[in-house]
Amino acid sequence: MIRLAVLISGRGSNMICLANAIRTYGIRAEIAIVISNKDCTGIKLAQRCGLPTQIIKREDFFNQAHQELAISDAINYHKANYIFLAGYMAILGDDFVGQFFGQLVNIHPSLLPALKGLNTHQRAIDGGIETHGVSIHLVTTALDDGPIILQASLPMQADETSDRLAARVLELEHQIYPFVLFGLAEKFLFLSPEGARWRSPLSALAVTPAPMRDLLAPSIIWPAPATSA
């Protein structure tokens, strides 16, 4: 059974999708703790779902390092195997990333390495790119960097707006993050400081719950052969 810590800063939609997928599909995982760095909608939603929560604000500590020490203490207390960032709006410090390197996972609304940072949907439109999407990656000390675990793409539409594009990408996010958790739980996916390794990725997709499979099958982008098996 995987024990998961989820770090959020906002509405927590990906956190709720993970919780719902665990319950609906019987994924062999549990959310051990939801941690936020501020009062936010996501914490209230987590509490309504009966999930353990903790708010660890930056302003309550002398510096970021002390705050992140409290976060790491909470993660370790709850014996989490992996930490999923789900809209955690802070750049993590080197010591924190180093402590959990290989266990720390982020979701980003672009096909990395393109469009790192914020406002990815409008930047995709302004840049005239033909394909946009979402990336799951291991976290490093660099912003929106680290070995790719999985990606999913979608074609840009002629009348694209930032809001419509964000909604379409969010639909992908809400299936790809639970699929990564499913892969970890069923031992199709292995993470380490060296990167991500998928065992029989097509088999993993074939046995995944239908709502995930149906949306992801035409759009999924597996990691490069060097990190896939």
Secondary structure, DSSP 8 states (H G I E B T S, - for coil): -EEEEEEESS--HHHHHHHHHHHHH--SEEEEEEEESS--HHHHHHHHTT--EEE--GGGSSSHHHHHHHHHHHHHHTT-SEEEESS--S---HHHHHHHTTTEEEEESS-TTSS-SS-HHHHHHHTT-SEEEEEEEE--SSTT-S-EEEEEEEE--TT--HHHHHHHHHHHHHHHHHHHHHHHHTTSEEEETTEEEESSHHHHHHHS-HHHHHHHTTTEE---GGG--
